[in-house]
Amino acid sequence: MSERRHRRRTRGLTAALVLSLAGAGAGAGLALMPEASAITPPVSFTADHLPTWQTNGIVWALAQVNGTVFAGGTFSELRPPAGAAGGPQSAVNFAALDAATGSPTACRLSFTTSSGTATVRALVVSKDKKTLYAGGRFGAVNGATVSNVAAIDIASCTPKAAFRPGFSATVRGLAVSDTTLYAAGDFGTVQGKTRGKFAAVDAATGTLRAFTADADEAGRAVELTPDGKSVLLGGDFFTVNGASSHALAVADASSGAVKKTYNTFPRLSVVMDIATDANGFYTGNQGNGGGVFDGRTAFGPDFTELWRDRCLGATQNVLPYGGTLYSSSHAHNCATEGEFPDDGKRRYLLAQPTRHQGTAPAPVDGFVPGPRKLGWFPAVNGGIGEGVGPRVMTVAAKGDTSYLWVGGEFTTVATKPQQGLTRYASGGDTGAPTTPVASAGSIRPGEVQVRWRTSFDTDDSRLTYKVYRNGGATPVATVAADSLEFERRQASWTDTAVTAGQTYTYRVTATDGAGNTSAKSAASSVTVPAAAHAYPNQVRADGARLYWRYDDPVSPYVADSSDGGNTSGIQVGAPALRQTPAALTGGSTAMGFNGTGQQVYSDHRQTVGSAYTLETWFKTGTTRGGKLIGFGSATTWNSGQYDKHLYLTDSGRLAFGVYPGTVYTLATPWFESYNDNRWHHVVATQGPSGMALYVDGQLKGTANVTAHSSHTGYWHVGGDNLNGWPSRPTSDWFAGQIDETAVYPTALTAAQVKNHYGLATAPTN
């Protein structure tokens, strides 16, 4: 295994990253969950970047040895980090830097060419750590003639004159054994002899080896298996030695004879990188066009595929380290993995376990999904060139600290100017979590539900929350909960040490494993009632698992008031808060929507079972219709899959629709209109008995349809896609007020629906 694939002992994995919710309790200092540890395992590095010298161009390759990091690419100078002393230094497509300080060393090499643009695309260190091999497009190193591959004596930082293989075109990948250097690239000949895209030369002299693995298209990656018996080939190709194998193949390390072929990657997808560890190997893939594979795969020692992460976003590099697979890409859609949809945001650095813990999930579309992403989200941008951001990574150790170096096209790190290079350490976490957004509610005597949207920390997925009451300096509760950058479910704690008629205020902080603590949330006040509020108490008793009451005074959070619920809402477009009069009297408020893109979506990607109920109140005078509530595959963008929804037509009729492959709708009669500026209660159910639609406690229609779309997604209130649905309104977005939205995992009975309507104190229509 090449030196750049630095490994260390794998740390044990924690439990699956699911939200931990504390139960009811009260009392100063009550600890409901154990506190978090620094940098949530198995992540090994903080997401706090360190000061590092930078390039003025793209870094394509990294390698390391003995505390020194080598960078190759297409650039002409090194510059100190922003605000640091010193000026630019000449660095012609190569730099050597101290792993611990991020500063240049005395080693200077210049990779040039007589025509065109020189570039270094691959770097690898010999097994004895004495030689650095470089590949790319160049004709000289420090003036010494070479042909796209060079060997550098590390101790003296000089080219080795005895090593002179001649590659006819760009070399994009290198791997080395004790005796042999393997290369991948665009070349068709080596030393005047035919070698199609892959070749091997003597590691000391550069003499061409008998190894022959001729491919029809470019080679981009080459790697040795840990036992040294096989060579892993990656690239654009469709055949190797005449055998059909697209983008990936396994060849004998001595002869190049094909040992394993693959034809499971789409034709427009290529393998950009291959990395190995003791458990097998991994690929990073890039594709162009629709229906491509852009993510990562894991293979066992027998070369069989173990899992495939189908996130879209052109993976450039994969690095297994400490039980975690780090990857560089511009991931923008991980919906196939049950994670974030395409929301216009690109995530350039990701981490996930190298293996599933326990039983692997069932295949989806013929492929086992990849392990769930871990809580590690360093921020860089896409930068120059192709705008893909990071291109390559390596781990270098110095003293007791390991450093993850990242190179690529980016021009900012954590929104600050920093080009081409950055690095992260195994310790020294300094970034605090975001401040929680909290609210408190009480619907019956003797208890207050304190709930908050979990915070985000770039390198800790498990955070510790402390709840403070009435301005006290000592927390009354401590709760641990998990969150990720793209999924921040609600956490809550129930205070049972409260007195009816009294008003209480609550604030919440978030602390990571290193002790970095956020500011306190804004204070949230609540008065404990002397008697239970009939309507919300019954909604909770009937089993709602999402209950948005819209009483919160803060943005963008909408609290889930269900019993033990964790599906809070996120406001989009700044809907109007605390609108009165609401559907219920007694201090409750509603939310106002303007009909031009304002909505609330649930911060919890999920599936919906065979039985469910949708319930909400609304008031409007619009003649443009709009969606009241529905289930869609996207968050802030229009969903591509959408059903299980209630919408209003231009004439004010209500429709309930599902799509189990065909559109089915129930609608209120043509002579009934509900855009009369009065509050109306609408309920839709589906289950073993089919569909039912109720308005103001009365059954309006049924249908013997028991199925719906099985996609994963998010609940939306106030709007989402309605393209293709019967009587589609002029606007997909609702203009008016919405209140008391609930979703249940069962189909409410007609008696329950009528009871809910009767318990409400809104005027009877």
N, C-alpha and C positions, 0 to 999 in steps of 0.2 A: 504494500500500500504506500502511495506517495506521501512525502512529508507534509504536503499541504492538507492532507486528510488527517489532521491531528486528532487523536482520540484520548479519552481518559475513562476511568471506571464509571460505568453507568450508575447513576443514583436511582433509588427506588421511586416509583411514581406515586403521587398522591391519588386520592379517590377522584372519580370522574368530576369534571368541573360543572357541578350543578349548584344551584342556589341553596344555601343553607338558611332556613328560616327558624328563628327562635320561637318558642311557645310563650304563653302568658307568664308574667311574673312581675314583681315589683320589689323595690328595696335598694338602698344605696349600695353601689358596687356590685350588684348581682351580675355574675358572669354566666351567660347562657351557652356560650360556645368557647372552645379554646382559642387563644389569640393566634394570629397568623405568624408565619416565619418569614425571614428576609428572602426576597426573590422566590416566588412560589415555585417549588420543584415541579418538573425536572428542568425548568429554565435555569441556565447557568450564568447569565449575564444581565446586568442592569440595562435599561434602555436610556440611560443618561450618557450622552456622548462626551468624550474627552477631547481636550484641545489637541489638534492634529494638523501637521503641515498638509497643505492641499496642492492640487495640480491646477493647471489651466486647461485641462482637456479630460479625455475619458480614460479611466483605468480599466483595463480588460483582464488583467491577470495579477494574482497575488501568490506569494509563497513565503515560507518563513523557516528560520533555523536559528537556534541558540539566541533567541531574544531579538533577532533582526528580521524585519519584514521587507520583502522585495516587492515592488509594484512595477508593472509594465503596462503600456498602453499607447495612447496617441496624445502626447502633450510635449511641451517644450520647457516648462519651468515648474519649480516648486515655490509655494508662497507660505508664509507663516499663517497660523489661524488668525481670524479677525481680531484685531486689538492687541496682538502680540508684537513684540519687538522684532526687528529684522526686516530684510527686504527679499525680493525674489532671488532664486538661485537657478542657474541653468540646469535642466534635467531633461535630456532628449530621449523621451519615450521610456525612461527607466529611473527608478529611485530606490534607495535603500534607507530604511528608517528604523529608529530604535522603537521596539515594541512598547516599552513602558513610558517613554516620553513623547512619542509621536514626532520627534525631530529627525532631520536627515543625519545619516552617518557620513563618514569620510569616503565611502565607496561611491564612485561616480563612473557611470558607463553611458555611452552615447550610441544609440542604435539608429543607423541612417540608411538611406538608399539613394542611388544616383538619379532616380526618376520616380515621380509619384510621391505618395505619402508613406513613410515608414511607420510601422506599428508593431508592438509586442503583444501577442495574443495568448501566450501560454508560458508559465513558469513552473518548474518542478525542481526539487532538491534531491540529490542522490542519496542512497541509503546510508552511506558513510558520512553524510553531511558535509562533504568537502567540495561538491560541485553543484553549481546552479545551471540548469539548462533553460534556454529561452527559445521560444518559437514565435513566428509571426511573419511579417513581410519586411525584410531588411537585407542589406547587402554588405554591411560593415558594422563592427563593434569597436568603438574607439579607433576607427580607421583600419582595423584588420579585416580583410575580406572574408566574408562568410556567405552562406546562401540559405537564408530563412530559418536556420537553426544554429545556435551557438552554445558552447560550454564555457562557463566562467569559473575560474578558481576562486572560491569564496574567501579564502584567507588573504589573497593578494588583490582581489577584485580586478582580475585581468582575464582576457579571453585565453582559452587553451588553444595554442597553435596546432597541436597534434589532432584536434577534433575538427574535421572539415567535411561533414556530409553535405551533399548538394541536393536540396529540395527545390523542385521547379516552380513552386507557387506557395501561397500563404499556408503556414502551419497554424492550426487553431487549438490543438490539444496535445498534451504530452503526458506520458507516464513512464516510470523508470523502475526496473528491477535491479538486482545486484550487478547485472552484466549488460542489460539491454535497455535502450531508450526507444519507446514506442511513440509514434506521431500520428495525428489526424489532421486533415486539412483539405485544401483545394488541389493539391499537386497530383500530377499524373506520372511523374518520373522521379527517381532518386538516384543520383550519381549516373544518370543516363539510362537507367533501367526502369522498365515499367513497374510502377507501384501506384495503384489507383486509390487515392484518398487515405490509405492507411499504410504504414511501413514501420520497419524496425531496423535500428542500426546498433552497432557495438557502442556501449556507453563510454568506452575509453577512447576509441579511435574514430568512431563515426562510420566504420565500414558497414556496408549494407548487409543485413541478415537475410536468410532464406524466407523468413516470415512473409507470407503473401495473403492478403485479405483485400482483394480488389473490389471496390464499390463503384456503383455507377453515378453517384452524386456525392456531394461534399461530406467529409467527415468533420464533426465538430467536437467530439469528446472521445477520449480513450482512457481506460483505467484497468489496472491489474486486479484480479481477485486476490484476497489475502494469502491464499496458498501459492500464488505465483504461477498457477498452471493454465489459467485462462485469461484472455483479454476481452474486455467489454468494449464494444464499438458503438458509438452514437453519432447521428447526423441526419442528413436529408435523404439518404440512399433508399433504394427499393430492392437492390440485389447485392449480395456479397459472394464473390467467387461463383457467380451464376445462380446462387440459391436465392429464392424469394424471401426477403426479410426487409421490412420497412422500419427505418429510423433506429433500430436496435438489433444487435446480434452479438453472439458469443463465439470467439475464435480460440483455437489452440495457441498457447503462448509461444510455442516453438515454430510450428509450421504455418499458422494462420488458417488452418482448416476450420470450416464452420462447424461449431458444436451445437448451437442452438439458434433458431430463427424466431422472429416475432412478426406478426401481421395484425396486431390488435390496435395499433395507433392509426387514426385517420390519415388519409393521404396528404393532407395539408399540414400535418403536425410533424415536428422534428425533435430530436433529442439534442438539447443544448449542453447538458452537463451530466456526468455520472460520478457518483461517489460511493465508497464502500465502507463497511465496518465489519465487525466479527459476525454479524447476523445476516449479511447479504449485501445487496447494493440498491441504489436509489437513482432515479433519473429526474431531471428537470426538463420539461417540454415546452415548446412554443409552437403556436399554430397561427395560421392566417385564414380569415374567412369564417363562414358559419359551420357549426358542427365539428369544431376542432377540439383537440385535447391540449390544454394549456398548463396543466398542473404537474403533479408529482406522482411517481410510482415507487413502490417498495417490492423487492424481490428477495426470495430466500436463497440460501447457499446452493440449492438445486436449480436455481435460475427461474423458478416459477413465481408468478406475480402473487403478492400477498394482499396489497391494497392499491387503490388508485384514487387520488384526490383530484377531482375534476374542476376545481376552482379555475375560472378564466382569468388570464392575466400574464401570459408569456413568462414562465419561469426560466430564469437565466442560470441559476446556480443552486446547488443543494449541498448541505454540509451536516453530516451526522456527528453529534458531539454530546456525550453525557446522557444518552438516551433520548435526545431531542434532535429532530431534523429541522435545521434552520434553512430558510429558502429566501431567495431574492427574486422579486417579480414585480408586476404592478397589478396585483390581484384586485379585481373589481366586481366579481360575481362568484360567490361560493354557495349559491342557492342549492346546487345539486348535492352539496355536503350538509344541507340543513343548517347553514350558517347565514352570512349576510347576503342579501340580494344586490343587484346592480343599482346602486343609489348615487352614482356619480362620484364616489370617493374611491381613490386608489390606495391600497395598503401595500407598501413596497417591501417590507420585511416581515416574515411570519415565522412562527415556530409551532411544531406539533410533535407528539411522541413518535418515535421511530416504529413502534409496534402498538397494536391494540392491547389493552390490558384486559385479561379475561377473554371471553368469547367474542370473536369479531362479529360485527353486524352482518346481516344478510345482504347479499349482493343487490345492487340497484342497477338496472339496465345491464346486468351481466358483470358488474364490477363491485368488489367490496369497497365501500367508502373509506377514505383516509381517516386516521385518528383526528379527533377534534382539536381545533387550534388552542394553543396555550396563551396565557396572558402576557404576551411580549410584543409590543408594538412601537418600536423606534420610528421616528418620523423623519423621512427624507422626501425629496420631490423627484419628479421624472427627469428634470434637467435637460441636457442638450442631446445631440445625436438623434437616436430613435425615441428618446423620452421614456425609456423603460426604467430609469432610476439605477438601483444597484445592479452590478454585473457579476461580482465575484466576492467570496469571503474566505478568510482563513483564521485559525486560532493560533496565537503565539503566546508562550508563557515566559515570564521573567520574574524571578523571585517566587513569591507565593501567589502571584496574581496571573490569571490568564486573561488575554485580551482578544476579543473578536474584532478583527479588522474587516472593513467593508469598502470595496471600491466600485466605481461605476461612472454613470453619467450625471448623477445628481449635482445640483448647485446650491442646495440648502439642506441643512440638518436641523430638525426642531425649529423650522421656519427662519433660522439664522443663516447667513451666507457661509457656505463651506462646500468646496467643490472637489469631487473625485475621490476623496478618502475621508473616512471617519473610523472611530473605534469605540468599543464598549468593554467594560471591565467586569470581572467576576465578583467584584465587591464595590462598596462605596455608593450604594443607592442613596440618592439625594432628592429625588422628585417626590413631592407629596401628592396624594390622591386629589381628585377634584372635590369640591365642597358638595356634600349631599344636599339634595333638595327635599325638604321634609314637610309633612303636614300631619295634623292630628284630627281625629274625628271621634265622636261619641254618640251612639244612638240608643244606649240604654244605661241605667244606673250601674255604678260600680266598675266601669271600665272605660278606658280610653285607648283607641287604636292609634299608635304612633307609627307612621310608615314613611318610607323615603325611597327615592330612586337611588339604587346603589351607585357608588362613585366609580370613576375610571382611574386606574393607575397603569402606567405604561409597562411595568414589569412585575406587578403583583396582581394575581387574579383573586386571591383571598385577602380581604381587608377586614379590619376590626372596627366596629362602629360603637360609639359611646353616646348614650342618650342622657341629656341633662334636663332637669325639670325645674321650672320656676327660678331660673337664673342661678341655680346651685353650682358650686365648684366641683362637686363629686358626682360622677355619673350614677344614675339610678339603674342602668342596664348596660351590658356589654354584649354585642351580637356580632358574630362572624358570618360573612356572606361572600359568595363568589360573584364575580362579574367579569365581563370581557368588553373590549372596546365596542363591539357591535351588539352586545346583549347585556343590558343592565336592568335586570328584573328588580321588582320592588322587594325590599326587605321590611319587616315590621316587628313591633314589640307591643304587647298589650299591658298597659298599666292598670292593675287591679286595686291599687292603694289610693283610690280617689273617692271623693265624697260628692253626692248629688247636690247640684246647685252651685258648686265651686268651679272657678275658672282656673285652668292650668296652661302653662306655656312650656314648650319643648324645643330643644335644639339638639342637633346631631353632628358629630364629627366622624371622620374616617381616618384610620391610621394604617400604614403599610407595615410589613414585617420588620423594616429597618427603623421604625419609630417615627417616620415622617408623618405628620398629622395635618389634615386640612383645617381650614377655618371652620368655625361653627356655622351651621345652616342658619338661615333667617328663623326667627322665633315664630312658632305656630301656636295659636291659642285656641282653646276649646272649653266650652262650658258643659259639664256633665248634667244630663237631664234627670229630672225626678222620676220620670216614667219613660218606658221604651217608646221610641218613635215607631209607630205601627208599620208604616210602609217599608222603610229600609230594613227593619227587623225581620219582616216576613220574607223579603228578597234574600236575605242571608240564610234564613231558616230553610228556604226552599232550595238551597244549594247553589246559588250563583257562584261562578268561578272567575268572573270578571264583573265588577260593579263600579262604574264611573258615575259619581254623583255631581261632579263639576262644582264643588264647593271650595276648591283650592284657590288661594289668592296669588299663586306663584306660577311662573312660566319656566320651562315648557312642560311641567309635570302635571299629570292627572292621576290622582291616587286611586288605587283599587281598594274599595271598601268591603270587598267580599271577605268571608271568614277564612283567614289563612291565605288569601289570594296573593299572587306575585306578578300580576299582569297589569302594571301601570301603563298609562298612556303618555305619548309624546305629542305636544302641540306643534303643528306646522302652519306657518303663515300668521301667527299671532291672533287666534280667535279671541273674541271679546269675553272677558272673565266676569263671573259673579253677576250675571244678568238677573234682574227681577222684574215682575213677579215670576217665580219659577213654577214648575209643575206641581210642587208640593209647597205648602205653607210651613211656617215654623222656622224661618231663617235659612232655608235651603236656597241655592242659587242655580242658575242654568248657564250654558255656554252659548255664545252667539257666533254664527258663521255667515260670511259675506257672499258666498256663492261663487268665489273666484279663486279657489285653491286652498282655502283654509280647511284643515282637518285635524283629527287626532288618530294616531295609529298605535297599536300595542307594541311595547318593547319586549316581545317574547314570541319568537318564531315557534310555531306549533302546528299540529294537525288537529282536525276536528273529527270526533267520533261519529258513529252512525246515528246517534240521537243528540239533539241540541235544541236550545231555545234562544231566540233573539228577542229582546224587550227594550223599548225605549219610549220616551215621551218627546213630542216635538210640537212646535208652533210656528206657523209661517203664513205669509200672504203671497208667496212667490208664484209666478206663472211660468217659471223656467224649470221646475222640478228639481231633481238632485238626489244623490244617494244619502240615505240616513245612516245605515250601518251595513257592512259587508266584510267578506273575507277575501283578501287579495295577496298575491305573491310578492309584492314590492312594499316598500315603506314610503319614501317621499316621492318616488316616481309612480306613474300610472302602472298598475299591475298588468302583467301579461296573462295571468290566470286569475279569475275572479268569479265568485258565485256566493251562495248562502247570504244573499243580500236583500235588504228592503230599500226600495226607492220610490220616489214620488214622481208622477208624470206631470207634464205641463198643466193638465186640467185638474190636478190635485188628487188623482186616484193613487192608491197605494198598490205596489206590486212586490211579491216575494218570489225570488227566483233561485233555482239551482241548475247546475250543469254537469250531469253525469255522462257527458258525451253528446247530449242533446239538451236544448234549452227547455226548461219547464218553469212556468210561472203561475202563480195565483194572483188575482187582482180583485180589488173592490169593484162593485157595480159602477157602471158608467155614470149613473145619476148621483153618485155620492162624491163629494169633493171635501178634501181636508186641508185646503189652503185658505182657511177662513179666519186666520189670526186667533185661533183658540188652541188650547193645549189638547193634544190627543195622545192616547195610549195605544201603541201598536205592538203586537206580539206575533212572532212567526215560530212555528215548531216543525221539526221533522224527526221521524223515528220509525219504528217498525210499522206503525199505523199510517205512515205517509206524511204529507204536508198539511199544515193548517195555518190559517191567517185570521187573527183577531184584531178588531179595532174597538177601542173603548169598551172592552169587556165582552163584546159580541163576536161570535164566529161569523166570518165573512166568506169562507170557502175552504174546501179540502181537495186533496188530489192524492191518488194512490201512487205516489212516487217516494221511494225509500232511499234512493242513492243520491250522492252529490259528488262533486270533484274531490279527489283525494289529495290534492296538492298541499304542501306546507305553505304557511304564510302568516299573515298578521291581520288582526281586526282593524277596520277603519270606520271612523264615524265622521260624517260631514262630506264625504266624497271619495271617489275612486272611479276607475274605468267602468263605463257602461256600454261600451261599443258592442253592437250586435244584439242588444236585448230589446224585447218588444216594447213599443211605445217609449223608446229612448227619449228622455227629456232633452230640452235645449241645452241644459247645463248638467254635467255629471256632478256638479258641486252644489250643495244645499245652501240656501239662503234663509236663515231663520234661527230659531233657538232649539236646542236639544238638551234634554235632562234625563237623569236616572236611567242610564244605559246599563243593561245587564246581559250576560251570556251564561247559559247554564249547560251542563253536560248531559242533561236529560230533556225530554219533551214535557213541558208543563201540561197539566190537564186543563180542560176548560174551566173546571171549578177553581183551580189555582189562579188562572188568568183573571177570572171574574173577581176573585177575592182581592187580587192586587189592585185592580181598578177601583174596587169599592173602598179600599183602605186609603187611597189617595185623597187629599183634601182639595184638589183642584176643582173648580166649578164643573158641574155636570153639564155636558153639551146637550 
